[in-house]
């Protein structure tokens, strides 16, 4: 966005939003509504007499406002807001007061009185030439292609390591993400307006439970690292529920993803590294030794399966059993779950918790994760 619009374009967008918001605030005050915030950029809060009446009228016009209380309403505008949108908002508030007509004066030469001078930027920004060269779709696409050609991709070569790069999202799989049905929903939209989203979410959770062999699934984590953290917190709460708060050791093979030990420490555990053999597989004898050594304080094991180097380690069931026999739970890093799907599952292997990188297993855009687990009873 910064490349495409540049400093001049971003300033124009911001000024337009601020002027529309100022126009909206002025017209609503003229209709008798009390503005609560003197200084504002894109968001205003007004005192009202009846939130339910305004909510009913606004929803009948397919508009949602935020109501902090029965006497307050908050409205935010953005770069997609048009003059007609502003008029429609004014109309809703006018109707709530029994006013049949609504007007607005859009004066683009007005000063932005709602923004204090002390907050007005006077220095330059985005001064590098790259921010002032590509202001058409054709120029931008050509520049992105130049950047793409500088990178190593599956088009030209194999990528030695990095499971996030070991997949290719087809354009046809990404197209639906741009559909307004998916991309335009507001995160605070009322539940009665999101039945389709709720169906898709619940259906995906059921499918993921089937694929993993687990009893429950959450789509709340939004990255692999957050999935790790959430899974470890689940293990922590399991031991806590059994009054085993002394169990604070997490075993992690030295071949694990780098985020594993970081997530374990963040979740309040102490990390003990276990060895790997010459081929990079988990050294089961050393794992058994460490599990026995820490049997009274063992909370669990973090394991990546297939391993980071892409191998289905034959001893995975034995590995899980060793941890279980010594009082711990197994967290499986599902970064490579796409390799398991249809062949095996964490539930079959013996894992208790796992996260799935959905951008790899299902070729959706990068940055989605899920956490699945078995009931800890």
Buried (B, 14 or more C-beta within 10 A) or exposed (E): EEBBBBBEBBBEBBEBBBBBBBBBBBBBEEBEBEBBEEEBBBEBBBEBEEBEEBBEBBBEEEBBBEBEEEBBBBBBBEBEBEEEBBBBBBBBBBBBBEEEEBEBEEEEEEEBEBBEEEEEEEEEEBEEEEBBEBBEEEEBEEBEEEEEEEEEEEEEEEEEEEBEBBBEBEEEEEEEEEEEEEEEEEEEEEEEEBEEBEEEEEEBBEEBBEBBBBEBBBBEBEBBBBBBBBBBBBBBEBBEEEEBEEBBBBBBBEBBBEBBBBBBEBBEBEBBBBBBEEEBBBBBEBBBBBBEEBBEBBBBBBBBBBBBBEBBBEBBEBBBEBBBEBBBBBBBBBBBBBBBEEEBBBBEBBBBBBBBBBBBBBBBEBEBBBBBBBEBE
